[in-house]
Structures are given as C-alpha cells and as structure tokens.
Amino acid sequence: MTQHKKHTVISLSRAAAEGKRLAGVTAYSFPMARFAQSAGMDLILVGDTVGMVELGYSSTLPVTMDEMLHHCRAVRRGAPDTFVVGDMPFASFQISSEEAVRNACRFIKEGGCDAVKLEWCGSGTDRIRAISEAGILVMGHVGFTPQRTAQLGGCRIQGRAGTLEALIAQAKSVEEAGAFCIVLEMVPPEAGEAVTRALSIFTIGVGAGPAPRMQMMVLNDLLGMFDEFTPKYVRKYADIKGVATDALTRYVEDVRNEKYPGPENYYS
C-alpha cells in the first residue's frame, strides 16, 4: 500500500506547475476507491460514466443526482485520504445558475466531494462562475463532452484543424470563470499541448496526448471490466472480466458436480 498525504487544490496545482506527472482515475464504488487509494492515486473522479459501466444505461444522460451522490458517498468511504471530484450529471446545472449551485452544494455536503466537474456548454462559464463564487472548487471539461454528443454529431474527436482556436477559447473561458483545472477529452496531441500551453491552470488528459500533467482513465476500462466499447486511449492493465468469469464458471461447475460445499466449508 502506497502511503500519501491527501492532495489539496494547492498541492495539485503546485505539483503540476513543478512538472510532476499526476495520475487520476474514474471510479464509482467503495472497493475500487479503496484500491485506487492504496495504489497512491492523486485524484478520483466519480464520473457520470457510472451510467454506462456500472448501471447499464446506453449513455450518461439518464444518470440522476441521487445516483451520483450514492456513488460519491461510496467512493469517499473507500478513499477518505484522496482528492475526490463529483461529476455533475446532465440537467443538474444547465437549467440555471441557482440550480447549479444548489446541486454543487449537494456534492460537497451529501457526497463528501472536494470539488465538482462540469462539462462545457454555452452556459457553462456562467455556471462555473456561480459555483466558484459560492466557494466550491470546479473542474472544467472541454473537447469531447459526452452530454453534448447529439450536438457534436456523435462520439467525435475534437480540436482538429479548423476547430483548435475554438477549443482554446472554450478552455480559456472556463479558466477565466474560475475553474482550478480542465479535463481535455479526445483531442489530438497537438491540441492537448496547445490548450495546456494557453492556460495557467493545469490540464487533465483523457485521450489528449502527453502534454497534460495529469492523465486519467476509467477504472473499469483500465482493469478490463468493461468491453462494450474501448476508446483508443485506453490501456488495459488487467483482465478482471476474464478472471471473474473463469472463477464464477468454476464455482457453478463445483456446485453442479457436488464439489462445493466440502467438509472444509461446514460448521462444526
């Protein structure tokens, strides 16, 4: 188990400014958060991707505030000494700044989070500013933003030729609104570097090349637990699905062949 002191916004920003490489992961449950903390993870994001990889939805859009808070509480219990960010789900901040602040407060008060994350949208900077002014840390998110998949025309790479300047402008507006860092998702390495250089706050890469100081993957992808689809930026470090399926298959066979339970499993 890796021992480490819990990060603050100051220590994260300082580490990034000093050129240190930071590791983040998206996780959703008590045991997985516990594993991540034991590994020395710098930051855990409780993402709305829980809808697809844990709850079986076809997208992130159906995820509710109550579902997000349920998983945030579990992660906080599993990783009490790790910086935790709660992902604000669709319709939790788009309606009004008042609603955005109210829901952000719930992530802190009920979910035990250290910060919240907002995907970029036309009203996003107003929401970030309002939440920041309420005293809550905000992580921004530009590039591919899953909540806007329909507007983007599908799951498409962002920041390519002709759209890079717009991407930089979005990132700058998020910084100016008060975000302490920004997720860059599914952009070419050149765009990842250009946005990172244009900002004074640090960036987090999710398929954005090596320039961002923090890299992040979904834990279920990293461990080989979810294979409905696999983004190009994913690197699998384990095959938990294969291991679990094999173990469960052997259990079923032992029960059916009357090999389980055995004498060692009986109470005297």
N, C-alpha and C positions, 0 to 999 in steps of 0.2 A: 504494500500500500504506500502510495506517494503522499507524504505529508506536505501540506502547503497552507499558507495563510490565505483566507478568503480575500479575493480582489475587491477593490472599490473602483468607482469610476476614475479616481485619480491614479490609482496604481495601474489600471488597464491602459489608460491614456499615456502614462509615463513609459510603460514598457514598450508600447507601440512606437512612441517618439524616439526611444533609445534603439530601435531597430530589432527588438526581440520578436521572435515568432511565437504567436499565441494559438492555442488550439481550443476550438469550440465544438459543441455537438448539440444536435436537437434531440431531446429525449422527453419521455412522457410518463414514466412510471417510477415508483419507489425503487425497485431493484435496479433498474437501468441507471437511474440517477446516482444510486449508491456506487455502482460500478464505475461510472464516469468520474465521480469524486475520488474514488480510490486510485484511479489512473492519473490523477493530477490535472484534470480538465480545468481550463481557465474560466470557462463560461458555459452555461447550459441555457439553451433557448427551448422553451416549451412551445413548439410551433403549432400552428393550426393544421399542419400536415398530419396531425393526430387523426384527423378525419379520414384520411385515406389509409394510413399504415397501421392504425390501431382500431378504428371504428368501422371501417369497411365502406365509407362513402366513396363516391366516384370523383369527388373534388373536395376542396377545402370549404366551399361556400356554405354547406349546411351546418357547419360547426357553430355551436352556441356559446354564449358567455359562460353559462353554467358548466358546460362540458370542459371548457378551457380552465376554469377555476378548479374543477375537480382534479384535473391532471397537474395543474400548478402546485396544488397542495401536496399531492403525492411526491412530486419531484423535490419540493422544498424539504419534506421529511426525509427523503433519501439523500439529499445533498445539502445539509444545513450550512456547510462551510464553503459553498461555491456560489458565485455570482449567477443569479437566475433571472432570465428575462421572459416575460409573458407576451405571447403574440396576440394582438387584438384581432378577433375574427371579423369576418365580413358583417357589415351593418352595426358594428359596435362603436364606430367612430365617424362614419360617413354622414350620418343624419344631421348632426350639429356639434358645435364645439362643446356645448354643455353636456351632451350625451357622451362625447368622447372623454371629457374629464371625469364624469361620473364612473364610466366603465374602467378607465385607467386607475382610478382610486380603488376600485374593487380588486384589481390585480395586486395592488400593494397591500391593501387591508385584509382581504379574504384569501388571496392566493399566496401571500408571502413572498412576492417577487421583489426584486431590487430595481427593476425597470420594465418598461413595456416597449413593444415594437409595432410600428405602423408601416404598412405598405404605402408607397407613393400613389397619390391620386390628385385630381385637380384641387381638391380642398385640403389635401394632406398637410400642407405647410401651415395653414390656419389651425388645424387640429394639433399639430406638434407644438406650435407656439402656445396654445392654450394649456396643453398638458404640462409643458415645461414651466409656464408661469404659475401653475398650481403646485410646483415643487417636485414634480415626478420626472425621473430620467427617461429619455426617449431614444430608442434605437430606430434609425430610419431604414428604408428598404427601397432601392431603385434597381433598374434593369428589368428582368422578367419578374413581374409581380402577379402571382397566381390568382389573386382575387379579381384581376382585370384581364383574365385570359380571353374572354369574349371580345373585349375592346382591342386586344393585341393581335387578334386573329389566330389564336391558338398558342401552343407552347413553342414560342419562337425566340431565337437568340436576339438580344437587344444590343445597341451600341455599335452596330456595324457602320460601314461607310455611309455618310449622309445623315446618320442619326446620333453620332457621337457628341456633337455640340449640344444637342437637346438633352442627352443623358447627363452631361457635365452640368448643364444649367439646372436640371432637376436636383442633382446631388448638392449643388451649391445652395439652392433654395431650402433644402432640408437642413443643411448645416446652419444657415442664417436663422432658421426658425427655432433652433435650439437643440437639435439632436446631438448626442455626445459621440455617436459613431454611425456608420451606414453600412448596411448589407448590400453587396453588389452581386446580383444573381444572373447567371447565364449570359455573360458578356465575353467577347474575345479578350485575350490577354492584353492587347494594346489598349483597349478601352478600360480594362481594370487598372492599368498603370496610369492612364491619362486622368481618370477620375481621382485616383489616390493622390496623385501629384497636385491636383487642383484644390484639394481640401486641407484644412488644418486639423480636422478630426480624423481618427483612424477608420479604415475600411475593413470589412469582413468579406472574404471571398467565398461564394458558393458557385463554383464554376466560373471564376473570374481571373484565372491565371495566378502567378506567384506574387504579384505586387502587393495585394492586401496583407497587412501584418497578421491578421487572424484568418485562419481557414476554418470552415465549418461544413460538416456533413450530417445527414440524418442518421442517427444511431442505428436504426433498423436497416438502412442501406449498408452502412459500414460493417455490420455484423452478419449480413446475408440473411436477414429475417424477412425481407420484403422483396419480391421479384416480379411484381405485376408489371413494372417498367423500371429500367435502370438508366438514369441520366449518365451522359458521358463522363461527367466529373466525379462520379462515384468510384471509389476504390474499395473493394471488399477485403476486409482483414480477417474474416471468419465465415463459416458456413453453418450458422446456427440452425437454419431451417433444415439442412441435411442431417445434422446431429440430432435435432429434436425429433424429426420424422423417423429416423432409424431407432431411436430409443423407444418411442411410442409403439412402433411396429413390433419390436421385440417384447414389449410389455403385453400387447394384445396376444401375441403368439404364446407367451408363457401362461396367460390366463386360460386361453382356449385349450392348451395342452396340459392343463392342471400342474404346471410347474411353479405357479405362484397362486397363493402364498405357500411357502415352505415352512418347515419346523422352525427355522430361524426367525420367521415373521410372526410366530404365535406368542401370545401372553401365557405365562405360567399360571 
